[in-house]
């Protein structure tokens, strides 16, 4: 599966691919900007309500380690 297609599939339903938000951080297939996209998609999923505090924590950790311009670009 092409990486772009995989990323789009994961963003549709991240919980099908990852058990916990921290698992996104350990997935070496993606750059930090792509990880941020996945986490934001997961945050928008109504089924993710119980995991939202964990998702937000991982987003904060990821954003803190990214250069400021990269984090802004990923949010577009």
Secondary structure, DSSP 4 states (H G I P E B T S, - for coil): --HHHHHHHHHH-GGGT-SSHHHHHH-TTS-HHHHHHHHHHHHH-GGGGGGHHHHHHHHHHHHHHS-HHHHHHHT-
